[in-house]
Each structure stands twice: as C-alpha cells, then as structure tokens.
C-alpha cells in the first residue's frame, strides 16, 4: 500500500510565482536596485533572523503580536518584520567602520504575522533606502529623496504619478496652536483620511475629545487644495506663532525648492497637508507616492525624516531620512489591475534542437552562444519535432536553432523565429550578431 501523499500547499499570505512571473518580478527588483545605485546608495544585507530583544527594543505592542518567533535552543530569536530596525542595529554596531552620511539600500524579504487578506502578505519584499547622519543631517537630503522616487518609478515604466509631501512639524505646531495635547493620536486619525473619509475622521476626533470648533479648523487646514505655491502662501497667511510650526514651514519650503532643482517635474510632486504617516517614528518631512490613474492601489512608496535612528542601541545621535517600497504588494496590485503582465517575459534567447546524431555539434554551438552572452538551452529529450517546437512556444523562447546533417555539412543553420514562424538560413557568426542585437 502506497504511503499517503501530503497535499502540496503553501501557507496563506505567502506569494509563489511561475517562472515567467518571477522573471517579471526580478526585472522590477533589478530596475529598483539600478536606480538606487545611480544615486550613490550602497548595498547591505542583514540576517533574516535577529535576537528578539533587538527587534523589540522599542517596545512590544502590535509589533510583538506580529513577529514570527524562531525556536532553536534557548536563544530568543525572531524573523525581521521590516528593514529599518535591522538598519538601526547595523549602524550602531558598525558605527566606527561607516562613513557618514551613510547611504544604504536594502532589498530583501521581511515577515509579519498580519491578518491574511487579499493583496497583503506575511512574507514580502521591501526595497528601502536611507541616508543617516552623524549628529546632524542636512534638510537637502529630504529634497533629494523624491528625485530617487521619481527616477525609480520612471524606470519601472510609470509616468502619471504624484509624490505627496508634508512636514510633521507643521502638523504638530498647528495642533499645539489649537492647544491639542494628544497630537500624536490626532495624527494617526488624520493619516486614515484616505481610507475612512472625512466624516469618519470627524467622528474619531470627537471621540478622543476634540470639540466641533477645533475639528472644523483641523478640517479646513488638512483639506486645503492648491498648487505648491498657493499652499505655502496659505500656510504663511495663517500667521501661526509656534516655533515647531515655523520650523516645519521653513523646511517644507526649502524641500519644495530643491526637489525641483533635483529634476522632479512640478506635476510629479505636491504638498498635501493630509499626509501624516501615523507612526510617531517620523519627525519632519513625510512622503507618500500614488499612481494617479489607479488611486485604489494606495500608496506605493512612503517614508520620511526621523530624529534618531539608533536611539535604542547607542548614545550616538543618528538622524536620517528614508523611503520604502513594498515590492511584493506593488507587484501583486499592478498585476491584478492589469497594468503589468508576465505573458511576454522571457529569459532564454535560443533553444538549440539537435537532429539525429548531431548532439556534439549542438553542444558546441550552445557553448559558443553562451560565450557571447546569449542565454541558450539545448533540447536533450528524444521527441518528435512538433513536440520540441511546442515546448519552445511554452517556454516563450524567441528563436529555435536546428542542427542537422545539412546544417553541419554547410555550416549554415536553420533559425526559426517563433513569433513570426519565419525560417532563415544563417551562419553561426550571423546568428550571434542577430541574437545579440535583439533584446
């Protein structure tokens, strides 16, 4: 009696792709990496497993509920839930070996035990950049980050997107001016505006003790609509005498000026006073990026400025600014919306098909093609030509090279274009030239 088979399945919240989809996803990662490196960000990688005390140094709460524990011996270990906490530990550990400002990128998987739902994953790739200063960090870095975002999404093939920016100091100073002490709570509610709408924001603010008069002032502030110049004018005309507000306004004005200098077109970035980034982690500039034609996808890239990256690991003051792209979620959402497709993705450029006893010559030709950076596979199975060509179609290979007696004797080979069906006789040098010139 045969052993009972285990049902092949994966855990919910984990993404697994077919080869052509994986090629598409890998291409996305490669474009993001190339964009980051173009701006002088350096690669790092940190262990997937960290000591739990390191990951939870800031305190447990929701994070502790979401982390995956790793059981092995007596050491308390967990899977990383983001790339920022490992960065904080990394910079604190290697402080004396790094040059500041330290510019790093990290593209890797993270793990969160979140409630499983469509489009949200428990294992997913993040693509982060951060600029870390030693003691201080120029506000000009905040202006360069949108340029990286702009370049990255242009490389990914997008044109119509908006990088929305704000400054947490502006919001904090505004709330302080209204004598609101629990401004962090207000920020978290305001940050949900896109998801829950203004009426639900009103209800939640009233529930935490914000009266109707103050709510109306908050509403009029965050709902102001205008271009960047008119928004800055609106903020100045409020004449709010609060140091935090004034600092935030000055920073926002400087950042807007230099974003343009860094080459981001005016129609691709916008001050949006609703952008709050609910985490109390952020202390200054904040960013959210949206595809204008697909608002339901939500923010595809977010981040901001923070005062002290590694305060739980060192006494060194390490301010920074950074962004993160949730690549797995972005890939899933773009594919679901039909914005990207893996149908035409290919990696193998040529399939060499040996006829009869001409395997040795086929291997020689394949080796020669590979030496010329042409990705090549040989069909090694014994099958009819129709099956071999059907296989070529299934793996989406653009060219088939047939190696038989006539080809070997004449040194002129039959090359079949699988897209058009056209067959051509070519020398090996011409084949290399033709295939090398095609992307």
C-alpha positions, 0 to 999 in steps of 0.5 A, a space after each residue: 500500500 502506497 504511503 499517503 501523499 501530503 497535499 502540496 500547499 503553501 501557507 496563506 499570505 505567502 506569494 509563489 510565482 511561475 517562472 515567467 512571473 518571477 522573471 517579471 518580478 526580478 526585472 522590477 527588483 533589478 530596475 529598483 536596485 539600478 536606480 538606487 545605485 545611480 544615486 550613490 546608495 550602497 548595498 547591505 544585507 542583514 540576517 533574516 533572523 535577529 535576537 528578539 530583544 533587538 527587534 523589540 527594543 522599542 517596545 512590544 505592542 502590535 509589533 510583538 503580536 506580529 513577529 514570527 518567533 524562531 525556536 532553536 535552543 534557548 536563544 530568543 530569536 525572531 524573523 525581521 518584520 521590516 528593514 529599518 530596525 535591522 538598519 538601526 542595529 547595523 549602524 550602531 554596531 558598525 558605527 566606527 567602520 561607516 562613513 557618514 552620511 551613510 547611504 544604504 539600500 536594502 532589498 530583501 524579504 521581511 515577515 509579519 504575522 498580519 491578518 491574511 487578506 487579499 493583496 497583503 502578505 506575511 512574507 514580502 519584499 521591501 526595497 528601502 533606502 536611507 541616508 543617516 547622519 552623524 549628529 546632524 543631517 542636512 534638510 537637502 537630503 529630504 529634497 533629494 529623496 523624491 528625485 530617487 522616487 521619481 527616477 525609480 518609478 520612471 524606470 519601472 515604466 510609470 509616468 502619471 504619478 504624484 509624490 505627496 509631501 508634508 512636514 510633521 512639524 507643521 502638523 504638530 505646531 498647528 495642533 499645539 496652536 489649537 492647544 491639542 495635547 494628544 497630537 500624536 493620536 490626532 495624527 494617526 486619525 488624520 493619516 486614515 483620511 484616505 481610507 475612512 473619509 472625512 466624516 469618519 475622521 470627524 467622528 474619531 476626533 470627537 471621540 478622543 475629545 476634540 470639540 466641533 470648533 477645533 475639528 472644523 479648523 483641523 478640517 479646513 487646514 488638512 483639506 486645503 487644495 492648491 498648487 505648491 505655491 498657493 499652499 505655502 502662501 496659505 500656510 504663511 497667511 495663517 500667521 501661526 506663532 509656534 516655533 515647531 510650526 515655523 520650523 516645519 514651514 521653513 523646511 517644507 519650503 526649502 524641500 519644495 525648492 530643491 526637489 525641483 532643482 533635483 529634476 522632479 517635474 512640478 506635476 510629479 510632486 505636491 504638498 498635501 497637508 493630509 499626509 501624516 504617516 501615523 507612526 510617531 517614528 517620523 519627525 519632519 518631512 513625510 512622503 507618500 507616492 500614488 499612481 494617479 490613474 489607479 488611486 485604489 492601489 494606495 500608496 506605493 512608496 512612503 517614508 520620511 525624516 526621523 530624529 534618531 535612528 539608533 536611539 535604542 542601541 547607542 548614545 550616538 545621535 543618528 538622524 536620517 531620512 528614508 523611503 520604502 517600497 513594498 515590492 511584493 504588494 506593488 507587484 501583486 496590485 499592478 498585476 491584478 489591475 492589469 497594468 503589468 503582465 508576465 505573458 511576454 517575459 522571457 529569459 532564454 534567447 535560443 533553444 538549440 534542437 539537435 537532429 539525429 546524431 548531431 548532439 556534439 555539434 549542438 553542444 558546441 554551438 550552445 557553448 559558443 552562444 553562451 560565450 557571447 552572452 546569449 542565454 541558450 538551452 539545448 533540447 536533450 529529450 528524444 521527441 518528435 519535432 512538433 513536440 520540441 517546437 511546442 515546448 519552445 512556444 511554452 517556454 516563450 523562447 524567441 528563436 529555435 536553432 536546428 542542427 542537422 546533417 545539412 546544417 553541419 555539412 554547410 555550416 549554415 543553420 536553420 533559425 526559426 523565429 517563433 513569433 513570426 514562424 519565419 525560417 532563415 538560413 544563417 551562419 553561426 557568426 550571423 546568428 550571434 550578431 542577430 541574437 545579440 542585437 535583439 533584446 
